[in-house]
Amino acid sequence: MTAAVRALPRRAVDVRSVAFWAMIAMSAFGLWTLQRNAVPAMLAFPPSAALNVAVLLSTLAVGVWLARRVMRPVQAPPWSGTWLALMWGGLAACGMALLMNSRLLAVWSQALGLEASSRWSAALTAPLNEETAKAAGVVLLAAVSTRLVRSAADGLVYGALVGFGFQIVENFTYGLNGILMAGGVEPFAATFQTLWIRIVLTGIGSHWAMSAIAGAGIGYLVSAAGRSAARRVWVAVGCMALAMALHFLFDSPLGGGIAGTLVKPLVNFAAVMAVYVVVRRGFRARWAAVSAEEVAAGSLTRDEAASLSRRGSRRRRLRSFRAGTGREAQARLQRLQLALLEERIPERLPAAAAEPWREAVAAARPAN
């Protein structure tokens, strides 16, 4: 090797590409792992499998709409991040959890004995393996693009989407397993009963709620660099610990019976709503501060700043322009202004980092 060749700089590792392809590879592995158990049961009981798919696809549509419409203030997350989050939760995280859970369950059986492990192994296993696998998806999303996870609000919604993907696939497998647990007798009824319990009774506070809390901590960790590093780490660790604690309670034998089945999901739902209120308030306060700075800089007018913060007000403002090229120009200006404000949301970035977006907004503004 010549000296000239040795002197060439080494190519830096493309973290975004590595993270993206890691998500694809792990999701493919998860799909391969899951299909080994699911496909034989689907072929053996086609009507039950069809019911399972129909119900869960409907649930998926409603859950994704709610997560994108309600949990993320101002505007929904990009569809690219949405599909990556669902894919990771439903395939990669489920596949990883399936393998890790079986190994850790064997450890608890040896350490606690058969009687104690039968009661506590699920509560001791799932919080560790499943919450870690789901949170890894939010971390990878943050690595794939800095514009996907830029705030605690982003972490919250992507965590919810990862958890929702996990929840859908887990419900699907439980719907098939319910047939086997019933001895193959009345498989359609067994699947319906399993789905009814897991969607109607416990779905309100299941995986989506726990991983949303962990995701909010990850989003805060990567976005709030203006705060002390210790504080950001402790908030992220605290959110992860809370998610695991809620998962432990959810799977534990504590508070058994119908009352426990109903109360535990409500506890999880109350916890995620409390985190949501805090995250939403912080995001709105940051949005208002950034909007005021951009109004002072001349990038926005006061009327534009007031209309941008709400979906309905954005639509009403667009309808005030005549349909055609004028409304299309205003819609493009509105999208650029939203991108400008979103770029300013992370506290780790200086105001000057958004200068290219300010120039784009100025160029797109229609002449008076």
C-alpha positions in Angstrom: 0.0 0.0 0.0 1.4 3.3 -1.0 1.8 6.3 1.2 -0.7 8.3 -0.9 -3.3 5.6 -0.4 -2.7 5.4 3.3 -3.0 9.2 3.5 -6.6 9.2 2.1 -9.1 10.0 4.8 -11.3 7.1 5.9 -14.9 7.4 4.9 -17.0 8.3 7.9 -19.7 5.8 8.9 -23.1 6.9 7.7 -25.1 6.5 10.9 -28.4 7.3 9.2 -28.0 4.5 6.6 -26.8 2.0 9.2 -29.8 2.8 11.5 -32.2 2.6 8.5 -30.9 -0.8 7.3 -30.7 -2.1 10.8 -34.5 -1.4 11.2 -35.2 -3.1 7.8 -33.0 -6.1 8.7 -34.4 -6.6 12.2 -37.9 -6.2 10.9 -37.3 -8.9 8.2 -35.9 -11.2 10.9 -38.9 -10.5 13.1 -41.3 -11.3 10.2 -39.4 -14.6 9.6 -39.6 -15.5 13.3 -43.3 -14.7 13.7 -44.5 -16.4 10.5 -43.1 -19.8 11.7 -45.8 -19.9 14.3 -48.5 -17.9 12.7 -48.8 -19.4 9.2 -49.6 -23.0 10.3 -52.4 -21.8 12.6 -53.8 -19.5 9.9 -53.8 -22.4 7.4 -55.5 -24.7 9.9 -58.2 -22.2 10.9 -58.9 -19.8 7.9 -62.2 -18.2 9.2 -60.6 -17.3 12.5 -57.5 -16.0 10.7 -59.8 -13.8 8.5 -61.6 -12.4 11.5 -58.3 -11.8 13.2 -56.9 -9.8 10.2 -60.2 -7.9 9.6 -60.5 -6.7 13.2 -56.9 -5.8 13.7 -56.7 -3.9 10.4 -59.7 -1.8 11.5 -58.0 -1.3 14.8 -54.8 -0.3 13.1 -56.5 2.3 11.0 -58.2 3.9 14.0 -55.2 3.8 16.2 -52.8 5.3 13.6 -55.4 8.1 12.9 -55.7 8.9 16.6 -51.9 8.8 17.3 -51.1 11.1 14.3 -54.1 13.4 14.8 -54.2 13.8 18.6 -50.8 13.0 20.2 -48.6 15.2 18.0 -49.4 18.9 18.5 -49.6 21.3 15.5 -49.1 18.7 12.7 -48.9 14.9 12.3 -45.5 13.2 12.0 -44.2 12.3 8.5 -45.7 9.1 7.0 -42.1 7.8 6.5 -41.5 7.8 10.2 -45.0 6.5 10.9 -44.5 3.4 8.8 -41.0 2.8 10.1 -42.3 3.0 13.7 -45.2 0.6 13.0 -42.9 -1.8 11.2 -40.3 -1.8 14.0 -43.0 -2.4 16.7 -45.0 -5.0 14.8 -42.1 -7.0 13.4 -38.7 -6.3 14.8 -39.7 -5.7 18.4 -42.2 -8.6 18.5 -39.6 -10.9 16.9 -36.9 -9.9 19.4 -39.3 -10.2 22.3 -40.5 -13.6 21.3 -36.9 -14.9 21.4 -35.8 -13.1 24.5 -38.9 -13.9 26.5 -38.5 -17.6 26.0 -35.0 -17.5 27.3 -35.7 -15.3 30.3 -38.8 -17.4 31.2 -36.5 -20.4 31.5 -34.2 -18.4 33.8 -37.1 -17.5 36.1 -38.3 -21.1 36.2 -35.0 -22.3 37.5 -34.5 -19.3 39.9 -38.0 -19.1 41.4 -39.4 -22.6 41.0 -42.4 -23.6 38.9 -45.2 -22.2 41.1 -43.7 -18.8 41.6 -42.5 -18.5 38.1 -45.9 -19.3 36.7 -47.4 -16.3 38.6 -44.5 -13.8 38.3 -42.4 -14.7 35.2 -44.5 -12.6 32.8 -44.3 -9.5 35.0 -40.5 -10.0 35.4 -39.8 -10.7 31.8 -41.9 -8.5 29.5 -41.0 -5.2 31.1 -37.3 -5.8 30.5 -37.4 -7.4 27.1 -40.4 -5.8 25.4 -39.9 -2.2 26.6 -36.2 -2.3 25.7 -37.0 -3.7 22.2 -39.7 -1.1 21.6 -37.6 1.8 22.9 -34.8 0.8 20.6 -37.1 1.6 17.7 -37.4 5.2 18.8 -33.6 5.5 19.3 -33.1 4.2 15.7 -35.7 6.6 14.3 -33.7 9.4 15.9 -30.6 8.1 14.3 -32.3 7.7 10.9 -33.2 11.4 10.7 -32.8 14.3 13.0 -36.1 15.6 11.7 -38.0 12.6 12.9 -37.3 12.7 16.6 -36.7 16.4 17.4 -38.6 16.8 20.7 -40.4 15.0 23.5 -43.6 15.3 21.5 -42.0 13.4 18.6 -40.7 10.7 20.9 -44.2 10.4 22.5 -46.0 9.9 19.2 -43.4 7.6 17.7 -43.2 5.6 20.9 -47.0 5.2 20.7 -46.8 4.1 17.1 -44.1 1.5 17.9 -46.1 0.2 20.8 -49.2 0.2 18.7 -47.5 -1.9 16.0 -46.3 -4.3 18.7 -49.8 -4.4 20.2 -51.5 -5.2 16.9 -49.2 -8.1 16.1 -49.3 -9.4 19.7 -53.1 -9.4 19.6 -52.9 -11.3 16.3 -50.8 -14.0 17.7 -52.9 -14.2 20.9 -56.0 -14.5 18.7 -54.5 -17.6 17.1 -53.1 -19.0 20.3 -56.6 -18.7 21.9 -57.8 -21.3 19.4 -55.1 -23.8 20.6 -55.8 -23.0 24.3 -59.4 -23.8 23.7 -58.4 -27.2 22.2 -59.5 -26.2 18.7 -63.1 -26.2 19.7 -65.2 -23.3 18.2 -62.1 -21.5 16.9 -64.0 -18.5 15.6 -65.5 -17.8 19.0 -62.2 -18.3 20.8 -60.5 -15.8 18.5 -63.4 -13.3 19.0 -63.2 -13.6 22.8 -59.5 -13.1 22.8 -59.6 -10.0 20.6 -62.5 -8.6 22.6 -60.6 -8.8 25.9 -57.3 -7.5 24.4 -58.9 -4.6 22.4 -61.9 -3.5 24.4 -60.9 -4.2 28.0 -57.2 -3.8 28.0 -56.3 -2.0 24.8 -56.7 1.5 26.3 -53.6 1.1 28.4 -51.5 -1.6 26.7 -48.2 -1.4 24.8 -48.9 1.9 23.0 -49.2 3.8 26.4 -46.1 2.3 27.9 -43.8 2.8 24.9 -45.2 6.4 24.4 -43.9 7.3 27.9 -40.5 5.8 27.2 -40.4 7.5 23.8 -41.1 10.9 25.3 -38.0 10.5 27.5 -35.9 9.6 24.5 -37.3 12.6 22.6 -36.4 14.9 25.5 -32.9 13.4 25.7 -32.1 14.1 22.1 -33.7 17.5 21.8 -33.3 19.5 25.0 -29.5 20.1 24.8 -30.1 23.6 26.3 -30.7 21.7 29.6 -28.1 20.0 31.6 -27.0 16.6 30.3 -27.6 15.0 33.7 -31.2 16.3 33.7 -31.9 15.0 30.2 -30.4 11.6 31.1 -32.4 11.4 34.3 -35.7 12.3 32.6 -35.1 9.6 29.9 -34.2 7.0 32.5 -37.2 8.0 34.6 -39.6 7.7 31.7 -38.1 4.3 30.8 -38.4 3.1 34.4 -42.0 4.3 34.6 -42.8 2.4 31.4 -41.3 -0.8 32.8 -43.1 -0.3 36.1 -46.4 0.1 34.4 -45.7 -3.0 32.3 -44.8 -4.9 35.5 -48.1 -3.9 37.1 -50.0 -4.7 33.9 -48.7 -8.3 33.8 -48.4 -9.0 37.5 -50.9 -11.2 39.4 -51.5 -8.2 41.7 -55.2 -7.1 41.6 -56.5 -10.2 39.8 -60.0 -10.8 38.6 -62.2 -8.6 36.4 -61.6 -5.5 38.6 -57.8 -5.8 38.1 -58.2 -6.4 34.4 -60.1 -3.2 34.1 -58.1 -1.0 36.6 -54.6 -1.8 35.3 -55.1 -0.4 31.8 -56.8 2.6 33.3 -53.7 3.3 35.5 -51.5 3.1 32.4 -53.8 5.3 30.5 -53.8 7.9 33.3 -50.0 7.8 33.4 -49.6 8.3 29.6 -52.2 11.1 29.7 -50.3 12.9 32.4 -47.1 12.6 30.4 -48.9 13.8 27.3 -50.2 16.9 29.1 -46.7 17.8 30.3 -45.2 17.2 26.8 -47.9 19.1 25.0 -47.7 22.1 27.3 -43.9 22.2 26.8 -44.2 21.9 23.1 -46.9 24.6 22.9 -44.8 27.0 25.0 -41.7 26.4 22.8 -43.8 26.9 19.7 -45.2 30.2 20.9 -41.7 31.4 21.8 -40.3 30.5 18.4 -43.3 32.0 16.6 -42.8 35.3 18.4 -39.1 35.3 17.5 -40.0 34.7 13.8 -42.6 37.4 13.9 -40.0 39.8 15.2 -37.6 38.7 12.5 -40.2 39.3 9.8 -40.5 35.7 8.7 -44.1 35.5 9.8 -46.9 38.0 10.3 -48.9 37.9 13.5 -51.9 36.6 11.7 -49.8 33.8 10.1 -48.2 32.9 13.4 -51.7 32.7 15.0 -53.1 30.5 12.3 -50.2 28.1 12.0 -50.5 26.6 15.5 -53.8 24.8 14.8 -54.9 22.5 12.0 -58.4 24.1 11.8 -57.1 27.6 11.7 -54.6 26.7 8.9 -57.5 25.3 6.8 -59.6 28.4 7.5 -56.8 30.7 6.4 -56.3 28.8 3.2 -60.0 28.9 2.4 -59.9 32.7 2.7 -57.9 32.7 -0.5 -59.5 32.2 -3.9 -59.1 28.6 -5.2 -56.4 28.2 -7.8 -52.9 29.4 -8.0 -53.4 31.9 -5.1 -54.5 29.2 -2.7 -51.8 26.8 -3.9 -49.1 29.5 -3.3 -50.4 30.2 0.2 -50.4 26.4 0.9 -46.8 26.2 -0.2 -45.9 29.2 2.0 -47.7 27.6 4.9 -45.8 24.4 4.6 -42.5 26.2 4.5 -43.4 28.3 7.5 -44.4 25.1 9.4 -41.0 23.6 8.5 -39.2 26.7 9.7 -40.9 26.6 13.1 -40.4 22.9 13.4 -36.7 23.4 12.7 -36.6 25.9 15.5 -38.3 23.6 18.1 -35.2 21.6 19.2 -33.4 23.6 21.9 -30.1 22.1 20.7 -30.1 24.2 17.5 -29.2 27.9 17.4 -31.7 30.3 15.7 -29.2 30.7 12.8 -29.6 27.1 11.9 -33.0 27.8 10.4 -31.7 30.5 8.0 -32.2 28.4 4.9 -35.8 27.9 5.8 -36.3 31.7 6.3 -34.8 32.3 2.9 -37.2 29.7 1.4 -40.2 31.4 3.2 -39.1 34.8 1.9 -38.8 33.4 -1.7 -42.2 31.7 -1.5 -44.1 34.7 -0.2 -46.4 36.1 -2.9 -45.7 39.6 -4.0 -48.3 42.2 -2.8 
